Amino acid sequence: MAKSLQTLLKQIAQLQKQADALRSREKADVVDRIKEAIAHYGITADELFGGTKVRATRKRAAATAAPKARKPAVKKPGGVAKYTDGAGRTWSGVGKRPNWFKDALAAGKTAEDLLVSR
């Protein structure tokens, strides 16, 4: 028996209503059990939520405060030179190979030939 799209959509809507009602009843039961446990053990909101009120106050204060000035960017020191071309260009061996290094390899040199002598 072929069902029409409208029939299926009506069934889906009915099932969704049933699911929503069931979830609502289950949620109410869970909330009641939680309230009972809170009362039984004397749990405070701070214990339960870990100081949420304090955090909310801090967020509100931070939102109304003037923006902080950014610290100047700190330039990271470069790596220790591992390869050199003898003309002052160096490479640490980390990251993309520089063009001078690729050109030297293409010209027949080896990576060992370009090592910085220590």
C-alpha positions as CSV (number, residue, x, y, z in Angstrom):
1,M,0.0,0.0,0.0
2,A,1.6,3.3,-1.1
3,K,1.5,6.1,1.4
4,S,1.4,9.7,0.3
5,L,3.9,12.3,1.4
6,Q,1.2,14.2,3.3
7,T,0.3,11.0,5.3
8,L,3.9,10.4,6.3
9,L,4.4,14.0,7.3
10,K,1.3,13.9,9.5
11,Q,2.6,10.7,11.1
12,I,6.0,12.3,11.7
13,A,4.3,15.4,13.3
14,Q,2.2,13.1,15.6
15,L,5.3,11.1,16.6
16,Q,7.3,14.3,17.3
17,K,4.5,15.6,19.6
18,Q,4.5,12.3,21.4
19,A,8.3,12.4,21.7
20,D,8.2,16.0,23.0
21,A,5.6,15.1,25.6
22,L,7.6,12.1,26.8
23,R,10.8,14.2,27.0
24,S,9.0,16.9,29.0
25,R,7.7,14.3,31.5
26,E,11.1,12.7,31.8
27,K,12.7,16.1,32.3
28,A,10.3,17.0,35.0
29,D,11.2,13.8,36.8
30,V,14.9,14.4,36.5
31,V,14.5,18.0,37.8
32,D,12.5,16.7,40.8
33,R,15.2,14.1,41.6
34,I,17.9,16.7,41.4
35,K,16.0,19.1,43.7
36,E,15.5,16.3,46.2
37,A,19.2,15.5,46.2
38,I,20.2,19.1,46.6
39,A,17.9,19.5,49.5
40,H,19.0,16.2,51.1
41,Y,22.8,16.9,50.8
42,G,22.5,20.7,51.3
43,I,24.3,21.5,48.1
44,T,24.9,25.2,47.4
45,A,24.8,26.8,43.9
46,D,28.6,27.5,44.3
47,E,29.3,23.9,45.0
48,L,27.1,22.8,42.1
49,F,28.2,25.2,39.5
50,G,31.7,26.1,40.7
51,G,31.2,29.8,41.3
52,T,29.2,30.6,38.2
53,K,28.0,33.9,39.8
54,V,31.6,35.1,40.2
55,R,32.5,34.2,36.6
56,A,29.4,36.0,35.3
57,T,30.3,39.1,37.3
58,R,33.9,39.0,36.0
59,K,32.7,38.7,32.4
60,R,30.3,41.6,32.8
61,A,33.1,43.7,34.3
62,A,35.5,42.8,31.6
63,A,32.9,43.6,28.9
64,T,32.4,47.1,30.3
65,A,36.1,47.9,31.0
66,A,38.2,49.7,28.4
67,P,40.0,47.3,26.1
68,K,43.5,46.4,27.2
69,A,46.5,47.6,25.1
70,R,48.1,44.9,23.1
71,K,51.6,43.9,24.0
72,P,54.1,44.5,21.2
73,A,54.9,41.4,19.2
74,V,58.0,39.6,20.4
75,K,60.2,38.5,17.5
76,K,61.2,34.9,18.0
77,P,64.9,34.2,17.6
78,G,65.8,32.3,14.4
79,G,67.2,28.9,14.6
80,V,70.9,28.1,14.6
81,A,72.3,28.0,11.1
82,K,73.0,24.5,9.8
83,Y,73.6,25.2,6.1
84,T,75.4,28.1,4.4
85,D,76.2,29.0,0.8
86,G,79.5,30.8,1.7
87,A,78.0,34.1,0.6
88,G,76.3,34.9,3.9
89,R,73.0,33.2,3.3
90,T,72.1,30.5,5.9
91,W,69.3,28.1,6.7
92,S,68.5,26.3,9.9
93,G,67.3,23.2,8.1
94,V,63.8,23.7,9.4
95,G,60.9,24.7,7.2
96,K,60.8,25.2,3.4
97,R,64.1,24.9,1.6
98,P,65.3,28.4,0.5
99,N,65.9,28.9,-3.3
100,W,69.6,29.3,-2.9
101,F,69.8,25.9,-1.2
102,K,67.7,24.3,-4.0
103,D,69.8,26.0,-6.7
104,A,73.0,24.7,-5.1
105,L,71.6,21.1,-5.0
106,A,70.6,21.5,-8.6
107,A,74.1,22.6,-9.5
108,G,75.6,19.4,-8.1
109,K,76.4,20.2,-4.5
110,T,75.2,17.9,-1.7
111,A,73.6,19.0,1.5
112,E,76.8,17.8,3.3
113,D,78.8,20.3,1.2
114,L,76.6,23.1,2.4
115,L,76.8,22.3,6.1
116,V,78.2,25.0,8.4
117,S,81.6,24.0,9.6
118,R,81.9,24.3,13.4
